[in-house]
Amino acid sequence: MTANLLDFDLDGLAVFCERLGEKRFRATQLFRWIHQKGAQDFDQMSDLAKSLREKLKTCAHVEALKPISQHDSTDGTIKWLFDVGDGNAVETVFIPEDDRGTLCVSSQAGCAVGCRFCSTGHQGFSRNLTSGEIIAQLWFAEHFLRKKFNTSDRVISNVVMMGMGEPLQNYHALVPALRTMLDDHGYGLSRRRVTVSTSGVVPMIDRLGDDCAVALAVSLHAPTDALRDNLVPLNRKYPLDELMEACRRYLAHAPRDFITFEYCMLDGVNDQPEHAQALIALVKPKRGAGEPVPCKFNLIPFNPFPASGLTRSSAATVKAFAEQLSAAGIVTTVRKTRGDDIDAACGQLAGDVKDRTQVDARMAKQRVIALTQVAS
């Protein structure tokens, strides 16, 4: 079996080339061809020695993900559904703005966290993506968009690990992909412009700070443990006090001097004035009750789906909630929904994927196996 070179960050590719008897600078050349120029054919790589190109043909390949479908929104958002094998698929979303182009990338096929307000979590978990499958989403989108817009300039300036899955539960594949995004010989993205979103995997937040500190966004969604236990089940393992301490520790390494807290606005559940006051107390505790957490809040309109049993907060409620946080000196924004007409908005990444992963059939099969084992 040959190696997919998308799986390697530059250090990993250098080790691979050394095993072929090649110097590190050859790995750098190869890395540039793959990521900066989008090359898959080794014969295209004209500044590589012919002997190396011939070696590579026998032991390596550059394999991107195969797009199953593409949906273009009226607002310019593009959503791709990618085949990752064995009936699994993941979604990737490009969101254009006047001053940036953001790519929302998936880290897992499905998600095991099971947040109540996220339709992706309701499809269940299938498997982790490899480093190559994570970076392939950026590889495909960047070079597709350059052709689409007829430009040689970089189109994607920001990457957010906010697609399907919990990135920090796929840590060993995540970090090489992040390093490739940041590498000047790869995509050259700023650490400030690459964001990992987590529902609060505390030990891995600490590791990320040590290994590859990028911007951090925490899916908070509730100001108390009792409520968060219900909305974000991972909170039962890593409660709010532990999560806030991890956020404080992360700031010592972070490229930004604040943590972004994501907060999905749910009608009558977490959107009342008392919830806002509890949030303020959580991140700006009174003297003697703990250190504050420098942060900004991103309030997210909920995108309803039938299985959730939840509804979206009204615009007036969201505005009043934001004003309450802002009055306490907390930078607060309300996320503008994008790609609604193609189900590409926050928390909606499931759609066709659920059908393709056949989650209901797989879960039913697992229940039958479990019952059989009990009976025997």
Sequence and secondary structure as in RCSB ss.txt:
>XXXX:A:sequence
MTANLLDFDLDGLAVFCERLGEKRFRATQLFRWIHQKGAQDFDQMSDLAKSLREKLKTCAHVEALKPISQHDSTD
GTIKWLFDVGDGNAVETVFIPEDDRGTLCVSSQAGCAVGCRFCSTGHQGFSRNLTSGEIIAQLWFAEHFLRKKFN
TSDRVISNVVMMGMGEPLQNYHALVPALRTMLDDHGYGLSRRRVTVSTSGVVPMIDRLGDDCAVALAVSLHAPTD
ALRDNLVPLNRKYPLDELMEACRRYLAHAPRDFITFEYCMLDGVNDQPEHAQALIALVKPKRGAGEPVPCKFNLI
PFNPFPASGLTRSSAATVKAFAEQLSAAGIVTTVRKTRGDDIDAACGQLAGDVKDRTQVDARMAKQRVIALTQVA
S
>XXXX:A:secstr
  EEGGG  HHHHHHHHHHTT  HHHHHHHHHHHHTS    GGG TTS HHHHHHHHHHEE    EEEEEEE TT
S EEEEEEEETTEEEEEEEEE SS EEEE   EEE SS  TT TTGGG EEEE  HHHHHHHHHHHHHHHHHHTT
 SS    EEEE SSS GGGGHHHHHHHHHHHH TTTT   GGGEEEEES  HHHHHHHHHH   EEEEE   SSH
HHHHHH GGGGTS HHHHHHHHHHHTTT SSSSEEEEEEEBTTTT SHHHHHHHHHHHS  TTS     EEEEEE
E    GGG   B  HHHHHHHHHHHHHTT EEEE     GGGT STT   THHHHHHTHHHHHHHHHHHHHHHHH
 
